[in-house]
Amino acid sequence: MKQLAPRALPALSQLLPDLGNPSPAELARYLGVSVRTAYGWKALDRAPRAVLLALFWESSYGLSTLDCELHNTAMVWKNLSESQGLEMANLRARIARLERIGDFGCANDPHEKGPHAAALFVSGAS
């Protein structure tokens, strides 16, 4: 499983200023806890990991993590696309070279005029 969440999270006192210093009431309303709980977290500068993760992803720390991940993913797909484009150009060049060497046809090619082509027209005319 791919994990984007950091192992070490910023302290609550670092996250809250980044989010505009929400009051304990705003914090409690956003996280679905009591105001008293939010006051306790701010007083101790500690909160449960789930709370820190929720605030992390809302902060510029989390947004920059996502931005970096999206950029890296986009670069991987861009490089893969370019690689496949080069491979396709190489294969087209190889096909063109083989066609220049000679077109000898194949046994089931309907466009080739072989020894049995006349027989098909004769049998089709009767």
N, C-alpha and C positions, 0 to 999 in steps of 0.2 A: 504494500500500500504506500502510495506516495504521500509524504507528509510535508505540508508547507508551514505548519505551525512551528515556531521556534522552540528549541529546548529551554532556553532561558528567556524569560519575558522581562520587559522593563518594569520597574516598580510602579505602583499605583501613583505615586507622586510625580512620576515622569509622564505617565499616560494622560492624567487629567488636564494638565496645562495644554497639552497638544490637542485636546478635545474642547478647549475653550473654558476650562475650569467650571464644569457643571456643578451646580449646588447639590447637596446630598438628596434633596427632593427630586431633582431632575435625574440624578443617577439612579435613585430608587425606582422611579417611574420607568426609566428605560430598561432596567434589568429585572423588573418585576419583583422587587424585594421591599421591605419596609424602610422607611426613612431612617429609623434608628439603626438598622443594619448598615446602611450606607454611611451614617455618621461614624459608626464603629470602625469600618474599613478605613475611612479617611484619617481617623485619630491614630490608628495603629500603623497606617501606611502599608497595610496588608489586606489582601482579598483572596478568595478562592481562585484556583487556576482557571476555572471556567469563566469567572468574571474578568480576569486579566486577559484571557483569550478574546472574549467578546469586545473588550475595550481596545485590545491590540489591533484587531481587524478594522475597527472604525478609525483608528489613528493614522497618522502619516507613516508610522512604522509599518503597519500592516499593508497600507496602500502601496508603499514602495516595494515591499516584498512581492506583492501581486504583480506590480508593474515589471519588476525584474524577471519574474517567472514567465509572464506573458511575452516579454521581449525574447527571452531565451528560447521559448517554444516557437515563436515566429521565426527566429533565425534557423532553428533546426529544420522547419518545414521549407523555408526558402532555400537552404542549402540542398535539401533532398530534391526539391523541384529542379534546381539548376543541375544537379547530378543526373537526374533522369533525362533532362533535356539534352545534356551532352551525350549520354548513352544513346538516345534516340537519333541524334545527328550522326553518331558513329555508325549505328546500324544502317541508317539510310545511305551513308557513304559506301558501306560494304555491299549493300544491295545494288547500288548504282554500278560499282566496280564489277560485280558478278554479271550484271546485265550487259555491260560493255564487253566482257570477255566473250560472251556468245549466248545466244538464245537458241537452245536446242529443242525447246518444247518439252512436252511430257506426254505420256501415253493417253491420258484422259483429257487433254486440252481440246476443247471443241472448236477452237479457232484455227487449229493447225490443219493444213492440207496434206494429209498423209495418203498412203496407197488405198486406204479404205474409204476415203472421203467421197470418191466418185460412186462407189457402190451404194453409199447411203442415199445419194441423190437419185440414182437409178431405181432403187427399191422404193423410194418415197414417191416417185413419179407414177408407178404402176398401180 
